[in-house]
Amino acid sequence: MKIMHNLMPLIKKKFTDELVIFENAMFWTDNTEILYCKFNNEDSNSKLTYSRAGQYINAIVKLCNGKPMPFLIDVRDTKGTFSISAAKLITNNPELVKLRISESFITNTIGIRLLITAYKRIYNPMTPFGVFSELEAAKNYCFETKNRFYGSN
């Protein structure tokens, strides 16, 4: 599996409880109870398949360990798209539905921003989400939605 060196600033060793690495994706949680997802794909012709989406879901379910969390999804400098079946699986998987409080996307390209907006509008309009260009703004959104979900300030 490819090591994604540009992810290291996102991972603080002392806070990382668990880490799952795939060729073009990385998932982890920390003591803030946010599920972090980092995708790193340089192939604009790449498409997330149903099978790979299933593998990602298994990793997410393992990392969340039954606890609902906001998902922080970093797709900066990522290219590609997803199959309809993968999008539907991610949206409708009963385990993910129970675990996903919100989705906070980080992107730095208009193409991926448009893809996220279309995905959310078509496949998953119910889950609260935000699209950000900076990590701190995305994390703040995660904290806000988590606090609303659990009823704390």
Secondary structure, DSSP 8 states (H G I E B T S, - for coil): ----GGGGGG--TTT--EEEE-SSEEEEE-TT--EEEEE----TT-EE-HHHHHHHHHHHHHHHTT--EEEEEE-TT---EE-HHHHHHHHH-HHHHHHEEEEEEE-S-HHHHHHHHHHHHHT-SSS-EEEESSHHHHHHHHHHHHHHHHT--
